[in-house]
Every structure is written in structure tokens, then in C-alpha cells.
Amino acid sequence: MRATHPEKVSEAARIADQLCRAFDGSAWHGPALLELLEDVDAATAASKPLADVHSIWELVLHIAAWDGAGLRRLSGEKCQLTGTANFPVASKPTQAAWRKAVAQTKRIHDALVKTVAALPDLRLGDRVPGKRYDFYHMLHGIAQHELYHAGQIAILKKACSGKNATS
């Protein structure tokens, strides 16, 4: 979903485009989430090079959890993630499990983008079930959330490569 003629594109489609850019690429700021994950293996994803910081793997699962929460909210469900629903526990660090986690995150994100792109613009002003803000605010927040954690992942990748270089 890329907006080619902005004057002919709905606001919901523009938001879907920003969600794509934050996740898949062609973001204004630099590398998007999937671009950062391209060269990450399971060992790196599970590594914790900094004390009291989530791993790349945990952050990816967290992003998937909140994209899923956004979908649930758009379907009319009240949803607030806590505990392991907020930060799911990573699987045993195998390449197959890591690829599965990234693929699942992409599937959830793609479903969110498709749902957002199909929203009527009037729906953006509707209040999120159980919240004091509307879907417009929530959807921009999801893009910001993904970029925030993408930045953390970029730092963790550098910390992991620095750790490996000194070993």
C-alpha cells in the first residue's frame, strides 16, 4: 500500500501507508523494522547484550501483540495487554522458531494494514473501545510504537555486534 496520488487517497489509506513504511520499508527516517531484522539470526535475536532490556525477539513478539490488539480493538473488542500478553515469552532460540516469529509478526501486521486501508475515514474518529482516544490516535500510535522499538532493535544489533567483536 503506497499512496501514489495523495489527493485521491483516503486518510485511512494514508495511515495504512505509514504503517507499511514503519514496518516494511521506504520510511523517511531510515530502516524500518523488517529491514533491521533481515540479517538477524536466532542467537542474536535471543541475545540480551544490555542488562534489564528486552531482546530483539521479545520486542518483535511485543510488536506483534500490539498489532493484534489494534486489530481486536478495530473489531469492537476492549483490549489491554498485560504480563506475557504484552511481552510474550520467546521460544527456544532456533532458526526455525525465529523465522516463524518474524513471519507471524508480518502476518499480523499485514492484516492490520489491510483492515486499516479498508476503513471508512469516518471510522477514524470513533472512540477505541474502553479508551479515551479515537482510532486515528491509536493507529498513529501503532506506527510510532513500531518505530520506537525498531530504534531499540537497531541499538541492540550494535550492542550484539560489539559484544561479538570483543569476545
ZADO-1210 file (C-alpha; in nm, 4 decimals, padded with zeros to 6 digits):
<atoms>
<atom x="00.0000" y="00.0000" z="00.0000" code="MET" pos="1"/>
<atom x="00.1800" y="00.3098" z="-00.1235" code="ARG" pos="2"/>
<atom x="-00.0017" y="00.6377" z="-00.1785" code="ALA" pos="3"/>
<atom x="00.0707" y="00.7430" z="-00.5370" code="THR" pos="4"/>
<atom x="-00.1813" y="01.0259" z="-00.5740" code="HIS" pos="5"/>
<atom x="-00.2303" y="01.1673" z="-00.2218" code="PRO" pos="6"/>
<atom x="-00.5244" y="01.3853" z="-00.3237" code="GLU" pos="7"/>
<atom x="-00.7188" y="01.0731" z="-00.4288" code="LYS" pos="8"/>
<atom x="-00.6319" y="00.8600" z="-00.1273" code="VAL" pos="9"/>
<atom x="-00.8404" y="00.8298" z="00.1880" code="SER" pos="10"/>
<atom x="-00.6933" y="00.9249" z="00.5248" code="GLU" pos="11"/>
<atom x="-00.7230" y="00.5622" z="00.6364" code="ALA" pos="12"/>
<atom x="-00.5201" y="00.4536" z="00.3329" code="ALA" pos="13"/>
<atom x="-00.2567" y="00.7145" z="00.4184" code="ARG" pos="14"/>
<atom x="-00.2323" y="00.5785" z="00.7713" code="ILE" pos="15"/>
<atom x="-00.2049" y="00.2241" z="00.6303" code="ALA" pos="16"/>
<atom x="00.0792" y="00.3513" z="00.4116" code="ASP" pos="17"/>
<atom x="00.2602" y="00.4898" z="00.7162" code="GLN" pos="18"/>
<atom x="00.2141" y="00.1588" z="00.8964" code="LEU" pos="19"/>
<atom x="00.3708" y="-00.0158" z="00.5944" code="CYS" pos="20"/>
<atom x="00.6627" y="00.2250" z="00.5849" code="ARG" pos="21"/>
<atom x="00.7338" y="00.1819" z="00.9565" code="ALA" pos="22"/>
<atom x="00.7253" y="-00.1961" z="00.9265" code="PHE" pos="23"/>
<atom x="00.8320" y="-00.2928" z="00.5731" code="ASP" pos="24"/>
<atom x="01.0496" y="-00.0095" z="00.4459" code="GLY" pos="25"/>
<atom x="01.0736" y="00.3146" z="00.2495" code="SER" pos="26"/>
<atom x="01.0378" y="00.5070" z="00.5728" code="ALA" pos="27"/>
<atom x="01.1554" y="00.8675" z="00.5770" code="TRP" pos="28"/>
<atom x="01.3685" y="00.8237" z="00.8894" code="HIS" pos="29"/>
<atom x="01.5768" y="00.5218" z="00.7853" code="GLY" pos="30"/>
<atom x="01.5475" y="00.1451" z="00.8195" code="PRO" pos="31"/>
<atom x="01.2077" y="00.0039" z="00.9085" code="ALA" pos="32"/>
<atom x="01.1512" y="-00.2968" z="01.1314" code="LEU" pos="33"/>
<atom x="01.1818" y="-00.5718" z="00.8692" code="LEU" pos="34"/>
<atom x="01.4873" y="-00.4051" z="00.7163" code="GLU" pos="35"/>
<atom x="01.6545" y="-00.4152" z="01.0587" code="LEU" pos="36"/>
<atom x="01.5653" y="-00.7818" z="01.1029" code="LEU" pos="37"/>
<atom x="01.6971" y="-00.9002" z="00.7633" code="GLU" pos="38"/>
<atom x="02.0373" y="-01.0084" z="00.8953" code="ASP" pos="39"/>
<atom x="01.9346" y="-01.1043" z="01.2491" code="VAL" pos="40"/>
<atom x="01.9732" y="-01.4725" z="01.3340" code="ASP" pos="41"/>
<atom x="01.8090" y="-01.6582" z="01.6213" code="ALA" pos="42"/>
<atom x="02.1097" y="-01.6287" z="01.8524" code="ALA" pos="43"/>
<atom x="02.1285" y="-01.2523" z="01.8022" code="THR" pos="44"/>
<atom x="01.7507" y="-01.2169" z="01.8360" code="ALA" pos="45"/>
<atom x="01.7540" y="-01.4011" z="02.1688" code="ALA" pos="46"/>
<atom x="02.0671" y="-01.2293" z="02.2997" code="SER" pos="47"/>
<atom x="02.0495" y="-00.9825" z="02.5868" code="LYS" pos="48"/>
<atom x="02.3629" y="-00.7693" z="02.5464" code="PRO" pos="49"/>
<atom x="02.2300" y="-00.4997" z="02.7805" code="LEU" pos="50"/>
<atom x="02.1118" y="-00.5586" z="03.1358" code="ALA" pos="51"/>
<atom x="01.7391" y="-00.5271" z="03.2069" code="ASP" pos="52"/>
<atom x="01.6499" y="-00.4769" z="02.8391" code="VAL" pos="53"/>
<atom x="01.4218" y="-00.6931" z="02.6250" code="HIS" pos="54"/>
<atom x="01.5807" y="-00.8989" z="02.3495" code="SER" pos="55"/>
<atom x="01.5151" y="-00.8342" z="01.9809" code="ILE" pos="56"/>
<atom x="01.2984" y="-01.1463" z="01.9797" code="TRP" pos="57"/>
<atom x="01.0900" y="-01.0233" z="02.2733" code="GLU" pos="58"/>
<atom x="01.0464" y="-00.6851" z="02.1050" code="LEU" pos="59"/>
<atom x="00.9286" y="-00.8488" z="01.7818" code="VAL" pos="60"/>
<atom x="00.6716" y="-01.0551" z="01.9729" code="LEU" pos="61"/>
<atom x="00.5636" y="-00.7410" z="02.1601" code="HIS" pos="62"/>
<atom x="00.5094" y="-00.5550" z="01.8318" code="ILE" pos="63"/>
<atom x="00.3000" y="-00.8461" z="01.7029" code="ALA" pos="64"/>
<atom x="00.0975" y="-00.8449" z="02.0247" code="ALA" pos="65"/>
<atom x="00.0114" y="-00.4758" z="01.9887" code="TRP" pos="66"/>
<atom x="-00.0651" y="-00.5003" z="01.6163" code="ASP" pos="67"/>
<atom x="-00.3032" y="-00.7804" z="01.7148" code="GLY" pos="68"/>
<atom x="-00.4500" y="-00.5635" z="01.9908" code="ALA" pos="69"/>
<atom x="-00.5113" y="-00.2917" z="01.7325" code="GLY" pos="70"/>
<atom x="-00.6977" y="-00.5417" z="01.5138" code="LEU" pos="71"/>
<atom x="-00.9052" y="-00.6584" z="01.8078" code="ARG" pos="72"/>
<atom x="-00.9930" y="-00.3011" z="01.9004" code="ARG" pos="73"/>
<atom x="-01.0906" y="-00.2225" z="01.5401" code="LEU" pos="74"/>
<atom x="-01.3291" y="-00.5194" z="01.5551" code="SER" pos="75"/>
<atom x="-01.5006" y="-00.3625" z="01.8582" code="GLY" pos="76"/>
<atom x="-01.3272" y="-00.5550" z="02.1362" code="GLU" pos="77"/>
<atom x="-01.1916" y="-00.3929" z="02.4514" code="LYS" pos="78"/>
<atom x="-00.8280" y="-00.4944" z="02.4726" code="CYS" pos="79"/>
<atom x="-00.5458" y="-00.4037" z="02.7105" code="GLN" pos="80"/>
<atom x="-00.2380" y="-00.6233" z="02.7120" code="LEU" pos="81"/>
<atom x="-00.0577" y="-00.7014" z="03.0369" code="THR" pos="82"/>
<atom x="00.2016" y="-00.9537" z="03.1522" code="GLY" pos="83"/>
<atom x="00.3039" y="-01.2115" z="02.8931" code="THR" pos="84"/>
<atom x="00.0281" y="-01.0927" z="02.6598" code="ALA" pos="85"/>
<atom x="00.2161" y="-00.7601" z="02.6464" code="ASN" pos="86"/>
<atom x="00.5662" y="-00.9114" z="02.6230" code="PHE" pos="87"/>
<atom x="00.5272" y="-01.2745" z="02.5129" code="PRO" pos="88"/>
<atom x="00.7994" y="-01.5197" z="02.6088" code="VAL" pos="89"/>
<atom x="01.0368" y="-01.6066" z="02.3255" code="ALA" pos="90"/>
<atom x="01.0691" y="-01.9684" z="02.2137" code="SER" pos="91"/>
<atom x="01.3842" y="-02.1742" z="02.2374" code="LYS" pos="92"/>
<atom x="01.6251" y="-01.9829" z="02.0087" code="PRO" pos="93"/>
<atom x="01.6294" y="-02.1924" z="01.6931" code="THR" pos="94"/>
<atom x="01.6403" y="-02.0518" z="01.3410" code="GLN" pos="95"/>
<atom x="01.3056" y="-02.2150" z="01.2607" code="ALA" pos="96"/>
<atom x="01.1385" y="-02.0625" z="01.5678" code="ALA" pos="97"/>
<atom x="01.2863" y="-01.7197" z="01.4907" code="TRP" pos="98"/>
<atom x="01.1702" y="-01.7318" z="01.1273" code="ARG" pos="99"/>
<atom x="00.8249" y="-01.8382" z="01.2499" code="LYS" pos="100"/>
<atom x="00.8106" y="-01.5462" z="01.4978" code="ALA" pos="101"/>
<atom x="00.9039" y="-01.2932" z="01.2277" code="VAL" pos="102"/>
<atom x="00.6602" y="-01.4476" z="00.9768" code="ALA" pos="103"/>
<atom x="00.3763" y="-01.4423" z="01.2328" code="GLN" pos="104"/>
<atom x="00.4527" y="-01.0795" z="01.3174" code="THR" pos="105"/>
<atom x="00.4426" y="-00.9930" z="00.9470" code="LYS" pos="106"/>
<atom x="00.1099" y="-01.1762" z="00.9001" code="ARG" pos="107"/>
<atom x="-00.0491" y="-00.9873" z="01.1887" code="ILE" pos="108"/>
<atom x="00.0908" y="-00.6568" z="01.0654" code="HIS" pos="109"/>
<atom x="-00.0289" y="-00.7215" z="00.7092" code="ASP" pos="110"/>
<atom x="-00.3788" y="-00.7987" z="00.8408" code="ALA" pos="111"/>
<atom x="-00.3748" y="-00.4720" z="01.0358" code="LEU" pos="112"/>
<atom x="-00.2662" y="-00.2732" z="00.7293" code="VAL" pos="113"/>
<atom x="-00.5345" y="-00.4361" z="00.5134" code="LYS" pos="114"/>
<atom x="-00.8007" y="-00.3627" z="00.7754" code="THR" pos="115"/>
<atom x="-00.6892" y="-00.0014" z="00.8168" code="VAL" pos="116"/>
<atom x="-00.6734" y="00.0609" z="00.4415" code="ALA" pos="117"/>
<atom x="-01.0356" y="-00.0548" z="00.4102" code="ALA" pos="118"/>
<atom x="-01.1680" y="00.1652" z="00.6930" code="LEU" pos="119"/>
<atom x="-01.4063" y="00.4441" z="00.6031" code="PRO" pos="120"/>
<atom x="-01.2482" y="00.7734" z="00.7108" code="ASP" pos="121"/>
<atom x="-01.5439" y="00.8483" z="00.9389" code="LEU" pos="122"/>
<atom x="-01.4456" y="00.5455" z="01.1477" code="ARG" pos="123"/>
<atom x="-01.1121" y="00.7088" z="01.2367" code="LEU" pos="124"/>
<atom x="-01.2979" y="00.9467" z="01.4691" code="GLY" pos="125"/>
<atom x="-01.4702" y="00.6647" z="01.6570" code="ASP" pos="126"/>
<atom x="-01.3593" y="00.6040" z="02.0116" code="ARG" pos="127"/>
<atom x="-01.1473" y="00.2949" z="02.0765" code="VAL" pos="128"/>
<atom x="-01.3481" y="00.0524" z="02.2949" code="PRO" pos="129"/>
<atom x="-01.2623" y="00.1165" z="02.6590" code="GLY" pos="130"/>
<atom x="-01.0278" y="00.4088" z="02.5828" code="LYS" pos="131"/>
<atom x="-01.0486" y="00.7887" z="02.5848" code="ARG" pos="132"/>
<atom x="-00.8982" y="00.8274" z="02.2379" code="TYR" pos="133"/>
<atom x="-01.0082" y="00.7566" z="01.8827" code="ASP" pos="134"/>
<atom x="-00.8841" y="00.5156" z="01.6169" code="PHE" pos="135"/>
<atom x="-00.6941" y="00.7925" z="01.4378" code="TYR" pos="136"/>
<atom x="-00.4842" y="00.8460" z="01.7517" code="HIS" pos="137"/>
<atom x="-00.4415" y="00.4719" z="01.8126" code="MET" pos="138"/>
<atom x="-00.3308" y="00.3933" z="01.4571" code="LEU" pos="139"/>
<atom x="-00.0723" y="00.6700" z="01.4508" code="HIS" pos="140"/>
<atom x="00.0394" y="00.5415" z="01.7899" code="GLY" pos="141"/>
<atom x="00.0887" y="00.1912" z="01.6490" code="ILE" pos="142"/>
<atom x="00.3193" y="00.3282" z="01.3765" code="ALA" pos="143"/>
<atom x="00.5091" y="00.5289" z="01.6387" code="GLN" pos="144"/>
<atom x="00.5296" y="00.2208" z="01.8622" code="HIS" pos="145"/>
<atom x="00.6833" y="00.0135" z="01.5827" code="GLU" pos="146"/>
<atom x="00.9397" y="00.2820" z="01.5065" code="LEU" pos="147"/>
<atom x="01.0259" y="00.3226" z="01.8750" code="TYR" pos="148"/>
<atom x="01.1003" y="-00.0471" z="01.9062" code="HIS" pos="149"/>
<atom x="01.2790" y="-00.0534" z="01.5690" code="ALA" pos="150"/>
<atom x="01.5175" y="00.2031" z="01.7174" code="GLY" pos="151"/>
<atom x="01.5732" y="-00.0209" z="02.0180" code="GLN" pos="152"/>
<atom x="01.6401" y="-00.3139" z="01.7855" code="ILE" pos="153"/>
<atom x="01.8973" y="-00.1089" z="01.5923" code="ALA" pos="154"/>
<atom x="02.0792" y="-00.0349" z="01.9195" code="ILE" pos="155"/>
<atom x="02.0593" y="-00.3986" z="02.0319" code="LEU" pos="156"/>
<atom x="02.2059" y="-00.5132" z="01.6987" code="LYS" pos="157"/>
<atom x="02.5008" y="-00.2765" z="01.7510" code="LYS" pos="158"/>
<atom x="02.5408" y="-00.3945" z="02.1101" code="ALA" pos="159"/>
<atom x="02.5412" y="-00.7584" z="01.9936" code="CYS" pos="160"/>
<atom x="02.7986" y="-00.6960" z="01.7200" code="SER" pos="161"/>
<atom x="03.0185" y="-00.5029" z="01.9633" code="GLY" pos="162"/>
<atom x="02.9918" y="-00.7872" z="02.2147" code="LYS" pos="163"/>
<atom x="03.0851" y="-01.0426" z="01.9475" code="ASN" pos="164"/>
<atom x="03.3785" y="-00.8294" z="01.8320" code="ALA" pos="165"/>
<atom x="03.5316" y="-00.8239" z="02.1825" code="THR" pos="166"/>
<atom x="03.4759" y="-01.1954" z="02.2543" code="SER" pos="167"/>
</atoms>
